[in-house]
C-alpha cells in the first residue's frame, strides 16, 4: 500500500509537470463584465494634486513650510521645499461634478464615464520597485506581470494574434524595460508581445519573397510534423513549447497583425479625433487607435506606454504636465468616446494611472519648481467593463500627501481588474515549488465594489 501511494504521488507530480500551456480561450471563474483590458500606463508618476485631487487647504497654505513627516518624504534632493498649490484650475465636470483640472480638457468631457480613485497608495518612492509593484504586485523583479496573469487565466479569443500585446513608445523603453511585461516563472507563452508602432509591427514577420499558398501550407505542415517529433522526445520543456508556439503564432499573424494595425483603413474623422494629424498627439494617438483595433479582434490585454518618465515632474510642474497632457489627453478621450460609440466600452476595461503620484511640496524654487515622488497617495481611474461612471472614490488628507479614507492598495486595484474579467484573485494561482503563487500573492486584497456597476 505504501509503495502504491508513493507511485500515485509520483505519477501525479509527473502529470502536473507534463501539463501543456497554450492560449486557447478558457472559462472564467464567473461571468465577467469585461472581455478585454486596455492599460494606459502613465510612467513617471502623474501628479494627483494637479490633475484630479483639488486641495483648498494646500492652496491656502501655499508657500508654508511642510510638516516634519512631509519633509522627510522627499527622496530626490537635499532639502524639502514649501507647500505648493496646483498651477491649474479645477472645475466640476459632467453631470457627476467630478473634479478634473484644466490640464485635461478632453478627459473632462468623459467624466461621467470614468470611476476615479483618489486614495491609491504604494510601497516605494523609487521608480524601479514602484513599477514592479504596479505591474506584478511586488516591488521585486522576476514576477509575472498582470497581463501575463490575465493571458494565463483566460487565453485569447483570437488565435491569430497574441493574448497580451504591448505598444511601447518609439522614443524609448520605460524604466525596467521589457521586464514590465515579463511572464517570469509563468510559462513563457504568456509573456507580452511587443508590437512596434513605426514600421512593421513585428520584425521579420513577412516572408522575403512571395511563395505560392499551396507551397507555404506544405512547408508549414512539414515544420509542424518535425516540431512534434522534436517535442515528443523532450518533455517538460516549457521554453521549447513557447518557442514552437511563437513560431506557429507568427505564421498565423502574417496577415492578422498587419491588418489589425493598418490605420489607413480608418476614416479621416477618426484619425483627426485621435490626434493623428497633430505632431504632439500623433504618436500616442496611433497607439490608442491600435489598441482599439486589437481589442476589436479579440486580444485580451493591451498595454500602452508613453515616453520614458514623461510624468516625472521634478522641474517646472506646469510645463511638465502641459507637455504630458498635451500628448495623451486628446487620444485617451478619443479612445473612450470611440469605444463607447462602437458599443465596445461595456466589454472593455480601460485602466489609467502611473506607479505613484507626487508630493504636495515644491522641489526647486519659484516658477520652475517641480514635485518629488509621492507613493503614499495618488490617483488612478477605470472606465468601461462594468465600472460605474461619474464616481469619485476615496480621499487623501487635506493637502494630498497620503491616502486617508477608503484606501485602495495596488493589490486591491489588481483584484478589482481581475474581478471585472471574471477572475477571482485568490483562485487565479500557479503552483510553483509547492506554493500557490498569485498576482496578489499572500497579501490581503479586496475588490473595490463601490466603483462597480
C-alpha distance (Angstrom), angle and dihedral (degrees) to the residues before:
residue distance angle dihedral
X1 . . .
X2 3.82 . .
X3 3.80 91.5 .
X4 3.78 89.8 48.5
X5 3.81 92.6 52.8
X6 3.81 91.0 48.6
X7 3.77 90.7 48.8
X8 3.77 92.5 49.4
X9 3.81 90.8 49.4
X10 3.81 91.5 49.6
X11 3.78 91.4 47.7
X12 3.80 90.2 50.2
X13 3.81 91.0 50.7
X14 3.80 92.6 48.7
X15 3.78 90.4 48.0
X16 3.81 90.6 52.1
X17 3.81 91.1 48.8
X18 3.81 91.2 51.1
X19 3.79 93.9 52.0
X20 3.77 110.8 128.7
X21 3.79 122.1 -133.7
X22 3.77 124.5 -151.9
X23 3.79 142.8 151.9
X24 3.79 99.7 -106.0
X25 3.79 112.6 137.5
X26 3.80 110.9 -88.8
X27 3.78 131.8 -159.5
X28 3.79 115.0 -102.0
X29 3.80 122.1 -128.0
X30 3.81 88.9 -107.8
X31 3.82 135.6 -9.1
X32 3.80 106.8 -65.1
X33 3.78 125.9 -153.9
X34 3.82 92.8 -138.7
X35 3.79 128.6 57.0
X36 3.79 97.0 -175.7
X37 3.80 142.0 19.5
X38 3.79 130.2 -140.7
X39 3.81 107.9 -164.6
X40 3.80 111.4 -160.5
X41 3.78 98.2 -165.2
X42 3.81 112.9 -164.7
X43 3.77 101.2 -160.3
X44 3.77 117.2 -156.0
X45 3.80 101.9 44.0
X46 3.85 118.8 -80.5
X47 3.80 114.1 -130.9
X48 3.80 110.2 -110.2
X49 3.82 94.6 -166.4
X50 3.82 91.1 55.8
X51 3.81 99.1 42.3
X52 3.83 115.0 25.5
X53 3.79 112.3 -0.9
X54 3.83 113.7 64.3
X55 3.79 115.2 -163.9
X56 3.85 117.2 -165.5
X57 3.80 89.2 -175.6
X58 3.79 90.3 56.6
X59 3.80 89.6 51.0
X60 3.80 91.3 49.2
X61 3.82 92.9 48.8
X62 3.81 94.4 43.8
X63 3.80 109.2 147.3
X64 3.81 94.8 19.3
X65 3.79 123.7 127.5
X66 3.81 114.3 -98.7
X67 3.78 125.7 -119.4
X68 3.80 119.3 -92.4
X69 3.82 90.7 -105.5
X70 3.79 92.1 52.9
X71 3.80 93.6 44.0
X72 3.80 90.6 54.7
X73 3.83 91.0 51.3
X74 3.80 93.7 72.6
X75 3.81 110.8 106.3
X76 3.81 102.2 178.5
X77 3.79 119.0 58.3
X78 3.79 134.2 17.2
X79 3.78 100.7 -94.9
X80 3.79 136.8 38.3
X81 3.78 116.9 -123.0
X82 3.78 128.7 -142.9
X83 3.79 130.7 -75.3
X84 3.80 107.1 -76.7
X85 3.80 127.2 -159.9
X86 3.79 123.8 -141.4
X87 3.81 115.3 -85.4
X88 3.82 89.6 -143.9
X89 3.79 132.7 73.0
X90 3.80 119.7 -117.5
X91 3.79 122.5 -142.8
X92 3.82 134.5 178.3
X93 3.81 108.4 -102.6
X94 3.78 132.0 -153.6
X95 3.78 126.1 -14.6
X96 3.80 89.7 -52.4
X97 3.80 93.9 59.1
X98 3.80 92.1 -132.4
X99 3.80 110.5 177.3
X100 3.80 113.0 -120.2
X101 3.79 124.3 159.2
X102 3.79 127.7 -120.5
X103 3.80 88.3 -104.5
X104 3.84 88.1 81.6
X105 3.81 108.2 41.2
X106 3.81 94.4 156.2
X107 3.80 96.6 49.2
X108 3.82 87.3 46.9
X109 3.81 86.9 68.0
X110 3.82 88.9 59.9
X111 3.81 97.6 48.8
X112 3.79 93.4 118.1
X113 3.82 90.9 57.7
X114 3.80 99.2 53.5
X115 3.80 136.3 73.1
X116 3.79 108.7 -143.2
X117 3.81 119.6 -154.9
X118 3.80 112.0 -160.9
X119 3.79 97.0 174.3
X120 3.80 104.6 65.9
X121 3.79 117.0 138.2
X122 3.79 135.0 -175.7
X123 3.78 138.4 -168.2
X124 3.80 108.3 -119.1
X125 3.80 138.4 44.4
X126 3.82 97.0 -150.5
X127 3.78 121.6 87.7
X128 3.80 99.0 -128.7
X129 3.82 99.2 56.5
X130 3.82 91.5 34.5
X131 3.82 90.9 56.0
X132 3.79 91.2 48.0
X133 3.82 88.6 51.4
X134 3.80 96.8 49.5
X135 3.82 92.4 46.4
X136 3.80 103.2 36.0
X137 3.81 107.5 16.1
X138 3.82 95.8 -112.2
X139 3.79 133.1 77.6
X140 3.81 90.6 -130.1
X141 3.79 132.1 84.3
X142 3.80 127.8 -108.6
X143 3.80 98.5 50.3
X144 3.82 123.6 124.8
X145 3.79 116.0 -101.0
X146 3.79 121.7 -120.0
X147 3.81 90.4 -107.7
X148 3.80 90.0 57.1
X149 3.81 90.8 49.5
X150 3.81 90.4 51.9
X151 3.82 91.6 48.6
X152 3.82 89.6 48.7
X153 3.80 92.2 49.3
X154 3.78 100.8 42.0
X155 3.81 110.5 14.0
X156 3.78 114.8 -155.7
X157 3.78 137.3 -67.8
X158 3.81 93.0 -139.6
X159 3.81 115.7 58.4
X160 3.81 90.6 -171.1
X161 3.81 93.1 66.1
X162 3.81 132.7 45.5
X163 3.79 119.2 -94.0
X164 3.81 92.2 -132.6
X165 3.82 119.7 39.0
X166 3.80 127.1 -177.8
X167 3.81 122.0 -157.0
X168 3.78 106.0 -168.3
X169 3.79 127.8 -179.9
X170 3.82 119.1 -87.8
X171 3.82 88.0 -138.0
X172 3.78 92.2 68.9
X173 3.78 148.8 -54.8
X174 3.81 121.4 -76.1
X175 3.79 122.8 -109.1
X176 3.85 108.8 -66.0
X177 3.82 89.5 26.1
X178 3.78 117.6 -145.0
X179 3.81 90.7 -5.5
X180 3.80 86.5 84.3
X181 3.79 90.6 73.8
X182 3.80 100.9 32.0
X183 3.79 125.0 134.1
X184 3.85 90.8 -148.3
X185 3.82 107.0 -176.3
X186 3.80 94.2 -6.8
X187 3.81 108.6 99.0
X188 3.83 108.9 -74.9
X189 3.80 91.8 -118.6
X190 3.83 88.0 78.3
X191 3.80 98.9 57.2
X192 3.80 120.3 113.0
X193 3.80 118.6 -88.6
X194 3.78 112.4 -137.1
X195 3.82 115.4 -136.2
X196 3.78 119.1 -166.7
X197 3.80 118.0 -133.6
X198 3.80 94.6 -155.3
X199 3.78 121.2 58.6
X200 3.83 120.6 -12.8
X201 3.82 109.6 -0.4
X202 3.81 91.1 -132.6
X203 3.79 122.5 25.0
X204 3.81 116.5 -116.7
X205 3.81 90.9 6.3
X206 3.80 97.5 132.5
X207 3.83 123.7 60.2
X208 3.80 116.0 -105.3
X209 3.77 94.0 -125.6
X210 3.77 135.0 28.3
X211 3.81 109.2 -98.1
X212 3.82 123.3 -170.5
X213 3.79 111.5 -101.1
X214 3.80 93.8 -122.2
X215 3.79 91.6 53.1
X216 3.80 91.7 46.6
X217 3.82 91.1 51.0
X218 3.80 91.2 49.6
X219 3.80 91.1 49.4
X220 3.80 91.9 50.9
X221 3.81 92.1 47.9
X222 3.80 89.7 52.8
X223 3.81 92.5 47.7
X224 3.80 90.1 48.4
X225 3.81 90.6 52.9
X226 3.80 92.3 48.4
X227 3.81 90.8 47.2
X228 3.79 91.6 51.8
X229 3.80 91.5 50.8
X230 3.81 91.3 47.4
X231 3.79 92.2 48.2
X232 3.83 95.3 47.1
X233 3.81 91.3 62.2
X234 3.81 92.7 46.8
X235 3.82 108.7 52.5
X236 3.79 124.2 175.9
X237 3.82 94.5 33.0
X238 3.84 107.3 129.8
X239 3.81 91.9 173.5
X240 3.80 89.6 56.9
X241 3.81 91.4 47.4
X242 3.80 90.1 50.0
X243 3.82 92.2 48.1
X244 3.80 92.2 51.4
X245 3.81 91.6 44.4
X246 3.80 91.2 50.2
X247 3.80 92.2 53.5
X248 3.80 91.2 47.5
X249 3.81 90.0 48.8
X250 3.81 90.6 48.0
X251 3.78 89.8 56.1
X252 3.79 91.6 51.8
X253 3.82 91.2 43.7
X254 3.81 94.8 59.2
X255 3.77 90.4 92.9
X256 3.81 102.8 18.7
X257 3.81 98.8 53.8
X258 3.78 93.9 44.8
X259 3.80 90.8 51.1
X260 3.81 94.4 44.5
X261 3.80 93.5 54.1
X262 3.80 98.1 39.1
X263 3.80 100.6 114.8
X264 3.81 92.8 177.6
X265 3.81 86.5 83.6
X266 3.81 91.0 65.1
X267 3.80 120.7 96.0
X268 3.79 120.8 -105.4
X269 3.81 89.0 -114.9
X270 3.80 90.5 56.8
X271 3.79 92.7 46.9
X272 3.79 90.1 50.5
X273 3.83 92.4 48.2
X274 3.81 91.4 54.9
X275 3.80 91.8 47.0
X276 3.80 96.8 -113.9
X277 3.80 90.0 142.7
X278 3.81 94.2 56.7
X279 3.83 123.5 75.1
X280 3.81 94.5 -138.3
X281 3.81 95.9 53.5
X282 3.82 102.6 26.6
X283 3.80 98.3 94.1
X284 3.80 98.8 45.7
X285 3.80 91.1 36.7
X286 3.81 88.9 58.7
X287 3.77 91.5 53.6
X288 3.80 93.0 48.0
X289 3.80 91.1 50.3
X290 3.80 91.3 46.4
X291 3.80 88.9 51.4
X292 3.79 90.7 55.4
X293 3.81 91.5 49.2
X294 3.81 91.0 49.2
X295 3.82 96.6 51.0
X296 3.81 88.3 45.7
X297 3.80 86.2 61.1
X298 3.79 96.3 49.1
X299 3.81 103.7 -93.4
X300 3.79 106.4 154.9
X301 3.81 104.1 -151.1
X302 3.81 127.5 20.0
X303 3.78 119.7 -177.5
X304 3.81 124.0 -165.7
X305 3.77 126.7 -162.7
X306 3.79 129.8 -168.9
X307 3.81 130.5 -152.2
X308 3.79 114.9 -46.7
X309 3.80 107.9 -74.7
X310 3.81 94.4 -18.2
X311 3.83 90.1 158.6
X312 3.82 94.7 48.1
X313 3.81 94.9 114.0
X314 3.81 102.3 -175.6
X315 3.81 92.0 138.4
X316 3.82 131.0 42.3
X317 3.77 97.8 -9.1
X318 3.81 94.5 -159.4
X319 3.80 94.7 51.9
X320 3.80 90.9 43.3
X321 3.80 94.1 51.4
X322 3.81 92.9 42.9
X323 3.80 87.1 57.7
X324 3.82 96.3 45.5
X325 3.80 94.6 43.7
X326 3.78 91.2 43.1
X327 3.79 89.4 60.3
X328 3.81 99.5 41.7
X329 3.82 112.4 23.0
X330 3.81 99.0 76.5
X331 3.85 96.4 43.0
X332 3.82 92.8 47.3
X333 3.80 92.6 50.8
X334 3.81 89.9 46.0
X335 3.81 90.1 53.2
X336 3.80 92.0 52.5
X337 3.81 93.0 47.3
X338 3.81 93.1 44.3
X339 3.81 94.2 50.3
X340 3.79 90.2 47.1
X341 3.80 93.3 49.1
X342 3.82 90.6 50.1
X343 3.81 93.9 48.0
X344 3.81 91.7 -113.9
X345 3.80 100.6 111.0
X346 3.80 93.5 79.6
X347 3.82 90.6 59.7
X348 3.82 98.8 35.1
X349 3.79 121.2 74.7
X350 3.81 113.3 -149.0
X351 3.81 115.4 -157.4
X352 3.83 121.2 -168.6
X353 3.79 126.9 -178.0
X354 3.79 148.7 89.3
X355 3.79 136.6 -117.9
X356 3.84 93.9 -86.5
X357 3.81 141.5 -25.8
X358 3.81 134.7 -111.5
X359 3.78 135.6 -88.7
X360 3.83 120.4 -104.0
X361 3.81 90.7 -126.5
X362 3.79 128.4 84.6
X363 3.76 126.1 -102.3
X364 3.77 108.1 -155.9
X365 3.78 124.8 1.6
X366 3.77 139.9 -73.0
X367 3.79 124.8 -12.2
X368 3.80 93.2 -18.2
X369 3.80 93.6 58.2
X370 3.78 117.5 128.0
X371 3.80 135.3 -173.8
X372 3.80 131.8 -103.2
X373 3.81 127.2 -133.3
X374 3.81 116.5 -65.3
X375 3.82 115.6 -169.2
X376 3.82 96.0 161.0
X377 3.79 96.0 76.3
X378 3.79 131.8 7.3
X379 3.79 144.2 142.9
X380 3.80 133.8 -105.1
X381 3.78 130.9 163.3
X382 3.79 139.9 -154.3
X383 3.79 131.1 -160.8
X384 3.79 137.6 -176.2
X385 3.79 123.3 3.8
X386 3.80 95.3 90.4
X387 3.81 96.5 -45.1
X388 3.82 121.1 137.6
X389 3.76 114.4 -110.8
X390 3.79 123.6 -135.6
X391 3.81 94.4 24.3
X392 3.81 125.3 136.6
X393 3.80 112.4 -165.9
X394 3.78 130.2 -170.4
X395 3.79 131.9 -1.4
X396 3.76 141.1 -128.2
X397 3.80 123.0 -138.0
X398 3.82 122.6 -77.2
X399 3.80 94.4 -76.3
X400 3.82 99.7 34.8
X401 3.79 97.4 -108.3
X402 3.80 103.0 125.6
X403 3.79 140.3 4.4
X404 3.81 111.4 -87.8
X405 3.81 114.7 167.8
X406 3.81 128.0 32.3
X407 3.79 92.5 1.8
X408 3.82 117.3 -154.5
X409 3.80 118.4 -156.8
X410 3.78 123.6 -157.7
X411 3.82 87.1 -107.2
X412 3.82 89.9 55.0
X413 3.80 88.4 49.5
X414 3.81 91.8 52.1
X415 3.81 92.6 45.8
X416 3.81 89.7 53.1
X417 3.81 93.8 50.3
X418 3.81 91.4 49.4
X419 3.81 91.3 46.3
X420 3.80 91.9 56.4
X421 3.80 88.3 55.2
X422 3.80 91.2 52.2
X423 3.81 95.1 -102.1
X424 3.80 124.4 130.0
X425 3.80 106.8 -142.3
X426 3.81 91.2 -142.5
X427 3.80 93.7 50.6
X428 3.81 96.3 45.0
X429 3.79 95.2 88.0
X430 3.79 140.5 146.1
X431 3.79 121.4 -153.3
X432 3.80 112.0 -128.4
X433 3.80 128.1 163.0
X434 3.80 90.5 -14.2
X435 3.82 93.6 -51.9
X436 3.77 131.7 105.9
X437 3.78 104.1 -126.6
X438 3.82 120.3 -156.8
X439 3.79 139.0 -179.0
X440 3.80 88.2 -117.1
X441 3.82 89.1 41.1
X442 3.81 112.2 -161.2
X443 3.81 93.6 -38.9
X444 3.80 119.9 119.2
X445 3.79 108.7 -103.1
X446 3.77 134.1 172.7
X447 3.76 135.4 -165.8
X448 3.81 109.3 -112.7
X449 3.80 93.6 -128.9
X450 3.80 93.2 169.9
X451 3.81 89.9 78.3
X452 3.81 95.7 46.0
X453 3.79 125.1 99.5
